């Protein structure tokens, strides 16, 4: 009977020990299935309108892009805390002269995307049509236990279209 009680006690202890392991805390952040297009600062003044077509896995989506001013992140640092520990950190967005737009592509997968962009310049004349086939990026910013993030982005400048 002592052996049985000892085995039951050890089993319960083992179950409790494995059940109390720290679990991964994953942020509740949703990912937008978009192809992001950035117009380079040097080219932004030449662009009036853009139309993007993106095809992936036999499905195509095409639309005029709503262009808005782009920005970059400026680190504002961290406050010093007691005993050399940092307190909250902050950053701000600063206009950088680019233009940005997005095209919904649902679902967005890891498969290659064929992107084609055209539009008009500042005087209303057609811009050259640019095309590119690229593979979206896959990242695990919060660790593999929290799932993957797929991002698809292109940069348009005077030389053409390229993946970012």
C-alpha positions as a printed NumPy array, in Angstrom:
array([[  0.   ,   0.   ,   0.   ],
       [  2.891,   2.354,   0.751],
       [  4.317,   1.77 ,  -2.72 ],
       [  0.959,   2.545,  -4.305],
       [  0.577,   5.76 ,  -2.276],
       [  4.136,   6.779,  -3.146],
       [  3.512,   6.167,  -6.869],
       [  0.259,   8.15 ,  -6.794],
       [  2.004,  10.993,  -4.956],
       [  4.897,  11.065,  -7.425],
       [  2.498,  10.942, -10.39 ],
       [  0.48 ,  13.868,  -9.057],
       [  3.651,  15.834,  -8.395],
       [  4.876,  15.146, -11.951],
       [  1.542,  16.244, -13.438],
       [  1.51 ,  19.419, -11.377],
       [  5.102,  20.226, -12.279],
       [  4.497,  19.843, -16.02 ],
       [  1.184,  21.71 , -15.869],
       [  2.776,  24.747, -14.227],
       [  5.298,  25.484, -16.943],
       [  5.152,  29.06 , -18.212],
       [  3.008,  29.342, -21.318],
       [  3.88 ,  31.625, -24.219],
       [  2.02 ,  34.91 , -24.122],
       [  1.096,  35.909, -27.651],
       [ -0.18 ,  39.395, -28.438],
       [ -3.71 ,  39.627, -29.796],
       [ -2.703,  41.362, -33.014],
       [ -4.52 ,  40.729, -36.27 ],
       [ -2.694,  40.836, -39.566],
       [ -4.172,  42.693, -42.527],
       [ -3.884,  40.695, -45.781],
       [ -2.544,  43.535, -47.943],
       [  0.051,  44.289, -50.559],
       [  1.642,  47.548, -49.405],
       [  3.034,  49.927, -52.006],
       [  5.437,  52.752, -51.156],
       [  6.352,  55.476, -53.638],
       [  9.948,  56.598, -53.051],
       [ 10.431,  60.173, -51.831],
       [ 12.336,  61.149, -54.973],
       [  9.482,  59.881, -57.194],
       [  6.456,  60.878, -55.088],
       [  6.163,  64.342, -56.663],
       [  5.784,  62.706, -60.082],
       [  2.792,  60.563, -59.078],
       [ -0.843,  61.67 , -59.119],
       [ -2.731,  58.337, -59.188],
       [ -1.802,  54.652, -59.038],
       [ -3.643,  51.443, -59.868],
       [ -2.24 ,  48.167, -58.52 ],
       [ -3.059,  44.665, -59.69 ],
       [ -1.842,  41.729, -57.603],
       [ -2.269,  38.058, -58.541],
       [ -1.52 ,  35.132, -56.244],
       [ -2.506,  31.47 , -56.481],
       [ -4.667,  32.144, -59.552],
       [ -6.659,  34.953, -57.906],
       [ -6.273,  38.588, -58.951],
       [ -7.283,  41.792, -57.21 ],
       [ -7.039,  45.211, -58.824],
       [ -7.958,  48.685, -57.604],
       [ -7.007,  52.35 , -57.575],
       [ -4.892,  53.044, -54.512],
       [ -5.723,  55.71 , -52.007],
       [ -2.34 ,  57.343, -51.527],
       [ -1.469,  58.932, -48.209],
       [  1.738,  60.514, -46.88 ],
       [  4.252,  57.934, -45.729],
       [  6.173,  58.136, -42.492],
       [  9.113,  56.646, -40.684],
       [  9.451,  55.791, -37.004],
       [ 11.582,  58.062, -34.837],
       [ 12.845,  56.504, -31.597],
       [ 12.311,  58.83 , -28.649],
       [ 14.235,  56.609, -26.281],
       [ 13.483,  55.248, -22.848],
       [ 13.222,  57.029, -19.53 ],
       [ 15.809,  56.058, -16.956],
       [ 14.389,  54.362, -13.937],
       [ 15.722,  53.59 , -10.497],
       [ 18.645,  51.211, -10.229],
       [ 19.475,  51.608, -13.945],
       [ 16.31 ,  49.903, -15.159],
       [ 14.455,  51.386, -18.106],
       [ 10.949,  52.724, -17.84 ],
       [  8.493,  53.012, -20.719],
       [  9.966,  53.717, -24.14 ],
       [  8.322,  55.714, -26.902],
       [  8.503,  56.464, -30.6  ],
       [  6.699,  58.777, -32.971],
       [  5.917,  58.838, -36.677],
       [  7.498,  61.513, -38.842],
       [  6.506,  62.33 , -42.429],
       [  9.31 ,  61.207, -44.751],
       [  8.137,  62.466, -48.172],
       [  7.002,  59.071, -49.448],
       [  3.497,  58.073, -50.495],
       [  1.867,  54.847, -49.356],
       [ -1.111,  52.768, -50.425],
       [ -2.508,  49.301, -49.787],
       [ -4.422,  46.684, -51.769],
       [ -6.396,  43.993, -49.942],
       [ -5.399,  40.487, -51.075],
       [ -7.372,  38.016, -49.008],
       [ -6.123,  35.456, -48.303],
       [ -2.448,  36.433, -48.419],
       [ -0.26 ,  33.311, -48.636],
       [  3.442,  32.52 , -48.966],
       [  3.102,  31.982, -52.732],
       [  4.693,  34.39 , -55.235],
       [  2.724,  37.512, -56.166],
       [  2.625,  39.058, -59.628],
       [  2.237,  42.816, -59.145],
       [  1.568,  45.384, -61.871],
       [  1.269,  49.109, -61.244],
       [  0.329,  51.962, -63.527],
       [ -1.183,  55.388, -63.08 ],
       [ -0.833,  59.02 , -63.993],
       [  1.848,  61.567, -63.326],
       [  1.37 ,  65.02 , -61.782],
       [  0.268,  66.47 , -65.147],
       [ -2.209,  63.642, -65.844],
       [ -0.075,  61.75 , -68.367],
       [  0.292,  57.953, -68.058],
       [  3.152,  56.611, -65.976],
       [  5.115,  53.651, -67.316],
       [  3.477,  50.339, -66.361],
       [  5.789,  48.375, -64.069],
       [  5.559,  44.666, -63.188],
       [  7.28 ,  42.429, -60.688],
       [  6.945,  38.877, -59.394],
       [  8.061,  38.551, -55.783],
       [  7.625,  36.268, -52.797],
       [  6.059,  37.647, -49.599],
       [  8.133,  37.6  , -46.438],
       [  7.325,  35.271, -43.566],
       [  8.353,  36.204, -40.028],
       [  7.713,  35.025, -36.501],
       [  8.095,  38.322, -34.606],
       [  6.745,  36.883, -31.34 ],
       [  8.246,  33.397, -31.695],
       [  7.059,  30.335, -33.585],
       [  4.579,  29.489, -30.818],
       [  2.62 ,  32.672, -31.675],
       [  2.211,  32.026, -35.379],
       [  3.59 ,  33.57 , -38.516],
       [  3.107,  36.962, -40.088],
       [  3.156,  37.263, -43.876],
       [  3.985,  40.646, -45.38 ],
       [  4.008,  41.746, -48.999],
       [  5.424,  45.107, -49.939],
       [  6.784,  46.828, -53.027],
       [  8.605,  50.093, -53.641],
       [  7.974,  52.197, -56.75 ],
       [ 10.613,  54.646, -57.938],
       [ 11.8  ,  56.07 , -61.253],
       [ 13.684,  52.826, -61.994],
       [ 10.657,  50.562, -61.515],
       [  9.108,  48.267, -58.948],
       [ 10.991,  46.171, -56.398],
       [ 10.16 ,  44.062, -53.363],
       [ 10.816,  45.393, -49.88 ]])
